[in-house]
Amino acid sequence: MLSLDPTTISGNASDDIKRFLADPQTLLNTLMEGGCKTTFAESVVERIVVSEISVVQNATEPSTQEARVVCGIQVADDMVNRLGGLHGGCSSLLVDLCSTMAMAALQMHLSGSPTMAVSQAMHLIFHAPAALGEDLQIINTSISVGERMESGKTEIWSTTRRRLLVTGIHMKMTPTLKHKPTFSDSKL
């Protein structure tokens, strides 16, 4: 059962950041203009549980900060391929959404609000499969958050088998729409 109580999430992030990111669907609705009523793989998204949100000094460059968001989910029927393993598309969804949470956490810490950005590139490395019923821990770290670009790193671990399953690097950019296309723009 999803809890929006910030005291159920460990880490040093503010209660406002924890409350905002406790429900991944809230993040999607907020960052999409006008919100979105449903999400791709909504049944998966609604089962993601956030367990930690922290903002810490970057160990490599102490003058900068980074956010860490840890999530968990159990592999269920709607997440597997025909062989019964975690589907690559589902892994991509987890990297996309959960790394965005780390980027949003840092943005909120630095400026008070997250910005809307779209995926520019995502690189995934698949290390090992995960079977139906395995518990996953999804560890996300912001790499950089700027005015136009942001990036994050995700590691998906099986806590059941104690092994790394997927590593993902996610790049996002702020979209620029000079002209919103309309029906009259089509060349039918």
N, C-alpha and C positions, 0 to 999 in steps of 0.2 A: 504494500500500500504506500503510495507516494505521500510524503509529508512535506509541507511547505514551511515547517517550523525550522528556522535557521539554527536552533540549538541542536538539531539532529545531524548537522553537518560540521565536521571538524575543520580546523584550519583557522588562520588569522584574518581572513577576509571579513569585511563588515557584514552585519546582519542584512543590510539592504542588498548587497551583492549575492549573498547566500539565498535570500528569499527569491530574488529574481531568477537565479540559475537553478533553483531546486526543481523546477519543472521545465524540461527542455522544450516542450511545446510553447511555453510562454516566450522563450527566447525567439523561436521561429515566428510567432505571431507579432512580436514587437519589431523585429528587424524587417519584416515584409510590409511594405506600404499597404495599409488597409487590412493587414492580418491575413491569415490563411485558415480556412475552416478545417481542412484536413491536410495531412502530410503524407508523403510517400512513406510507406511502411509504418503507418501511425501506431499499429499494434506493437511494434518494436520500440518506437520512440517513447511511448507511454510507460514502458517497463524499465527504462533506464533510471537508476537510482544514483544520485550524487552523494558521495560520502565525505569529500574534502574539497575545500576551496581555500587556497593560500596565495598570498603575494609575498615574494621574498626577493632579496638581493641576488642578482645574477652572480654566480660563482666565478665566471670567467671575466666579466666586466662589472665590477662592483658599483659603478655609477649608474647602472640600469637595474630595473626590476623585471621579474617574470612572474607569471601566474601559473599555478598548478591546480588542475581540477581532476579529481579522481572519481570515476563512475563505475558502476557495476551492473551486470545483467547476466541472466542465465540463458544459455542457448536453448531455444524452443523450436517447435516445428516450423514456424514462419520465418526462421533464420537460416535454414539449412538447404543444401543442394540435394540432388538426387542420390548422392552417396552418403547422405546423413551428416555431412560436415558443414561447418560454418561457411556460408556462401560468400564468395568474394564481393558480391554486390552489397551484402549486409555489412561486411567489414568496411567497405567504402563509406556506407552510411554512418557507421559508428565513428570512423575517423573524421568525416566531414562535420558532423554535429558536435561531437565531443571536443575536437580541437577548437571549434568556433567558440565553445563555452570558455576555454582558457583565454582566448583572445579577448572575448567580451569582458571577462573578469578583470583583465589588466586595463582595458579601456575604461571601465567603470571606476576602477581604483584611481586612475590618473586624471580622468576628466569628468567623472560623474555619470556618464552614459555610454552605452555601446553605439557603434556606428554600423550602418547597413553596408555589407560588402558581399561580393559574389565570388565564387571559387574561380580561380585562374588556373591553378594546376594542383594536382594531387598525385603524389608518388607513393605507392604502396609496395612493401616487400613482404611476401608471405613466407613465414618461417616454418610453420607447422599447422596441421589441421586441429579443429576443435569439434568434438562430437556433441550430439544432442544431450542436454542435461549438464554440460560443463558450466561452471561459474567463471565469468570473465571479469577481469579488472582492467579498466581502460584508463591509462595514465596519460594526461595531456599537459603539455607545457607550452606557453606562448614563447615564440622565438623573438619576434619583433612586432611592434604595433606602431604604425606611422599614420600620416595623414591620408595617404593613398593606398598603401600596401600593408598587409599584416600576414604573419605566418605562425604556424604552430606545429608541434611534433606530438604524435600519439604512439603509444605502445599498448597493444592489446595482449594481455597475459591470461593464461588459463590458471586460475588459482587451484583448480581441481588437480591438474597434472604438473603444476609449477614449471611452466615453460612459456617462452615468448612465442606468440602466434603471428602477429602482424606489427610492422613498424610503418608509420605513415607520416609524410611531410605534406602540409597543406598550405598553399599560398592563396590569399584572397586579395581582392582589389575593390576599391570604391567605384561603383559604376557611374558613368557620365552619360545621361540621356539628353541629347540636345533636342531631339524631336521624338515624341512618342508616336509610334506608328498607329494609324487609324485604318478603318475598313476602306475608306476612300483612297488610301495609298496603294492598295493592292492593284495589280495589273491583270485582272481577270478578264 
